Amino acid sequence: MTARVVFLIRLHPGSERRFLEAYEAVRHDVADGVPGHVVDQLCQRDEGTDEWLITSEWARLDDFLAWERSDEHRTMVRPLRDCIAEATSLRFLVRAETRAGRAVAS
């Protein structure tokens, strides 16, 4: 079953540029080389604050959990984490999805 992982993030003041550079440095490596990764999105709160959201979709929750536990993950995301003052991680199983007017059962 497809999984969605959500990170709610607040950056250290003044670290936005470093955070964006760190995200840019890892996003293609994750997309091209981590088994089970489907897609991710980086979003900034519309009020221009230090609040961000990263969502990622995975073929299976176990794929994400294996990636999260790996040494490669810890090394790759360290520059991102250095910019983060506060973070909350949430994991969900996708039960239903609607695309372009049609429902897709999971």
FENFEN-V783017 format. One record per helix or strand of 2 or more residues. SS is the DSSP state (H for helix, E for strand). FROM is the first residue (numbers start at 1). LEN is the number of residues. If there is no record, write none. Layout:
BEGIN
<<SS;FROM;LEN> <SS;FROM;LEN>>
END
This chain:
BEGIN
<<E;3;9> <H;16;18> <E;37;8> <E;51;8> <H;61;9> <H;71;11> <E;84;10> <E;96;4> <E;102;4>>
END
